């Protein structure tokens, strides 16, 4: 299983913070994930996701997709990633691209994968304009590697469609998510 650098960066940040982090369901989920209590992380992130916390949607989807602490529910994970991606969450956009590239619980569509990867890069870079952020830097790096790896395998019509979709997705979904 591929461990995502951005999630690890979030956990590192919270683990190293000297100030007391407020006891929100999202933060409780981060702490539970850090201690590998995945079922508690899923429970807390479910609460936060239902309250609209976009990062909780992404993190819960990761647990659901990989069956960490919960029964695997890839369809639900993809719905959460889709929702968060459309709200401008770069990591969710990257995960969605991976699902389309590999045909995991969706019909394989390399042009859509390319478009979501490019959108993830744009979203992360937009967030980075506010200043350095190791999480967004890791997401942008992962998405760039994904684009490079995928581009060589696209036929010209897939690349053209992917570029057109990427432009549309970036215009609609590349927003700065705090």
C-alpha positions as CSV (number, residue, x, y, z in Angstrom):
1,X,0.0,0.0,0.0
2,X,1.3,3.4,-0.9
3,X,1.5,5.7,2.1
4,X,0.8,9.3,1.2
5,X,3.4,11.9,2.1
6,X,0.8,14.7,2.7
7,X,-1.1,12.8,5.3
8,X,2.2,12.0,7.0
9,X,3.2,15.6,6.9
10,X,-0.1,16.6,8.6
11,X,0.5,14.0,11.3
12,X,4.1,15.2,11.8
13,X,2.9,18.8,12.1
14,X,0.3,17.9,14.8
15,X,2.8,15.6,16.6
16,X,5.4,18.4,16.8
17,X,3.2,21.3,17.7
18,X,4.0,22.9,21.1
19,X,0.6,24.6,21.5
20,X,-2.4,22.6,22.6
21,X,-4.6,21.8,19.5
22,X,-8.3,22.4,20.1
23,X,-10.3,19.1,20.7
24,X,-12.2,19.0,17.5
25,X,-13.4,15.8,15.9
26,X,-10.9,16.4,13.0
27,X,-8.0,16.9,15.4
28,X,-9.1,13.9,17.5
29,X,-9.0,11.9,14.2
30,X,-5.5,13.1,13.5
31,X,-4.3,12.0,16.9
32,X,-6.0,8.6,16.6
33,X,-4.5,8.1,13.2
34,X,-1.1,9.0,14.5
35,X,-1.4,6.3,17.2
36,X,-2.7,3.8,14.5
37,X,-6.2,3.7,16.1
38,X,-7.7,3.8,12.6
39,X,-11.3,2.9,13.7
40,X,-11.3,5.9,16.1
41,X,-9.8,8.1,13.4
42,X,-12.6,7.0,11.1
43,X,-15.2,7.7,13.7
44,X,-13.9,11.2,14.4
45,X,-13.4,12.1,10.8
46,X,-16.9,10.9,10.0
47,X,-18.2,13.5,12.4
48,X,-16.0,16.1,11.0
49,X,-16.8,15.2,7.4
50,X,-20.5,15.3,8.1
51,X,-19.9,18.8,9.5
52,X,-18.3,19.8,6.2
53,X,-14.6,19.6,7.1
54,X,-13.0,19.0,3.7
55,X,-9.8,17.5,5.0
56,X,-11.8,15.1,7.1
57,X,-13.5,13.9,3.9
58,X,-10.2,13.3,2.3
59,X,-8.7,11.5,5.3
60,X,-11.8,9.4,5.9
61,X,-11.9,8.4,2.3
62,X,-8.2,7.2,2.6
63,X,-9.2,4.9,5.5
64,X,-12.3,3.7,3.7
65,X,-10.5,3.1,0.4
66,X,-7.7,1.1,2.1
67,X,-9.8,-0.6,4.7
68,X,-7.9,0.9,7.6
69,X,-9.9,0.4,10.8
70,X,-13.1,0.0,8.8
71,X,-14.4,-2.4,6.1
72,X,-13.2,-1.3,2.7
73,X,-15.8,0.9,1.0
74,X,-14.1,2.2,-2.1
75,X,-17.4,3.6,-3.6
76,X,-18.0,5.7,-0.5
77,X,-14.3,6.7,-0.5
78,X,-14.5,7.9,-4.1
79,X,-17.7,9.9,-3.4
80,X,-15.9,11.6,-0.5
81,X,-12.9,12.3,-2.6
82,X,-15.1,13.6,-5.4
83,X,-16.9,16.0,-3.0
84,X,-13.6,17.3,-1.5
85,X,-12.0,17.5,-5.0
86,X,-14.8,19.7,-6.2
87,X,-14.3,21.9,-3.1
88,X,-10.7,22.4,-4.2
89,X,-8.9,19.9,-1.9
90,X,-5.6,19.1,-3.7
91,X,-4.9,15.8,-2.0
92,X,-8.5,14.5,-2.9
93,X,-7.9,15.6,-6.5
94,X,-4.7,13.6,-6.5
95,X,-6.4,10.5,-5.0
96,X,-9.2,10.8,-7.5
97,X,-6.7,10.9,-10.3
98,X,-5.1,7.7,-9.0
99,X,-8.4,5.9,-8.9
100,X,-9.1,6.8,-12.5
101,X,-5.6,6.0,-13.6
102,X,-5.8,2.5,-12.1
103,X,-9.5,1.8,-12.6
104,X,-10.1,1.3,-8.9
105,X,-13.9,1.3,-8.3
106,X,-14.3,3.4,-11.4
107,X,-13.9,2.8,-15.1
108,X,-10.3,3.4,-16.0
109,X,-10.0,6.8,-17.7
110,X,-6.4,8.0,-18.1
111,X,-7.6,11.4,-19.5
112,X,-9.6,12.0,-16.3
113,X,-6.7,10.9,-14.2
114,X,-4.4,13.4,-16.0
115,X,-7.0,16.2,-15.5
116,X,-7.3,15.5,-11.8
117,X,-3.6,15.3,-11.3
118,X,-3.1,18.6,-13.1
119,X,-5.9,20.2,-11.0
120,X,-4.2,18.9,-7.8
121,X,-1.0,20.6,-8.8
122,X,-2.8,23.9,-9.5
123,X,-4.7,23.7,-6.2
124,X,-1.6,22.9,-4.2
125,X,0.3,25.7,-5.9
126,X,-2.5,28.2,-5.2
127,X,-2.4,27.3,-1.6
128,X,1.4,27.7,-1.5
129,X,1.1,31.3,-2.7
130,X,0.2,32.1,1.0
131,X,3.5,30.7,2.1
132,X,5.4,27.4,2.6
133,X,3.4,24.4,3.6
134,X,5.0,21.0,3.7
135,X,1.7,19.2,3.1
136,X,0.8,21.1,0.0
137,X,4.4,20.9,-1.3
138,X,4.2,17.1,-0.9
139,X,0.9,16.9,-2.7
140,X,2.1,19.0,-5.6
141,X,5.2,16.8,-5.8
142,X,3.2,13.6,-5.8
143,X,0.8,15.0,-8.4
144,X,3.7,16.1,-10.6
145,X,5.3,12.6,-10.4
146,X,1.9,11.1,-11.3
147,X,1.5,13.4,-14.4
148,X,5.0,12.6,-15.6
149,X,4.5,8.8,-15.2
150,X,1.1,8.9,-16.9
151,X,1.8,11.3,-19.7
152,X,4.2,8.8,-21.5
153,X,1.4,6.2,-21.6
154,X,-1.3,8.4,-23.1
155,X,-2.1,8.2,-26.7
156,X,-2.5,11.6,-28.4
157,X,-6.3,11.7,-28.2
158,X,-6.2,10.9,-24.4
159,X,-3.6,13.6,-23.9
160,X,-5.7,16.2,-25.8
161,X,-8.9,15.3,-23.9
162,X,-6.9,15.3,-20.6
163,X,-5.5,18.7,-21.3
164,X,-9.0,20.1,-22.1
165,X,-10.5,18.5,-19.0
166,X,-7.6,19.8,-16.9
167,X,-8.2,23.3,-18.0
168,X,-11.9,23.0,-17.1
169,X,-11.2,21.4,-13.7
170,X,-8.6,24.0,-12.9
171,X,-11.0,26.8,-13.7
172,X,-13.8,25.2,-11.6
173,X,-12.0,23.4,-8.8
174,X,-8.5,24.9,-8.2
175,X,-9.4,27.0,-5.2
176,X,-7.4,27.8,-2.1
177,X,-8.7,25.6,0.7
178,X,-7.5,26.6,4.1
